[in-house]
Every structure is written in C-alpha cells, then in structure tokens.
Amino acid sequence: MSMNKTFKKLSVLILFLVWVNHSFAQTNPNSQTTTYTNATLASQDAFRKAIYLERRLELALECDRWFDIIRTGQLATAMPLMPSFRSIYPVPQLEIDNVNDKTDWQNDGY
C-alpha cells in the first residue's frame, strides 16, 4: 500500500474519532468521555485499541460485535473460554454430500 493511501485512510480514521468524541460529548454531557489526542493515539496499537473500543461501544446491541471480533482476530481475548474452532460454522452435510471427494471438507472441530 502506498504512503498516500495509508495517509488518506489514517486521516479519515482520525476525523472519525474526532466526530465520535464530539457526538458522544453532546449526547452524554455528564459522563466521563474519552478524549483522543495525538499523544493518546501515538502508536498503531493504541490507535487500533481506541477504534476497537469505540466499535465495541457503538455495536454492542446491534449484533455486529461477533463479526468484528472474528474479523479482527480478537476471539481469544474477547471470549477466552470459547474454543477457537467455534469462530467458523460447520459445512452443511448436504454440501459435503454434493461433492465427489468428501475428504477434508468439514471445518476443524466438527
């Protein structure tokens, strides 16, 4: 990825976080808000954690949290008691029956 595309994506994400700060402060004036600055988002890891936290708060009751956890590879930290093979579904038996070579068609753990 070129530096220009990376910069554009980073600037869009920073604008997104500024908007989140502003909208959250307006809707919850008495709550303790997290203000993101250049100092708090100095590293890539801190920036990602801030985005994960905002998405976690935003998607909590919208049934999108599961897909976020799987897509970002956070299953082991978000749900430590869940076996890793549960992150994908089993292949339906009807689909396995439709192929000639039935070996290695089922996902691990099923």
FENGIHU-V715617 format. One record per helix or strand. SS is the DSSP state (hx for helix, st for strand). FROM is the first residue (numbers start at 1). TO is the last residue. If there is no record, write none. Layout:
ss-><SS SS>
from-><FROM FROM>
to-><TO TO>
This chain:
ss-><hx hx hx hx hx hx>
from-><3 44 65 75 84 93>
to-><27 58 72 78 87 97>
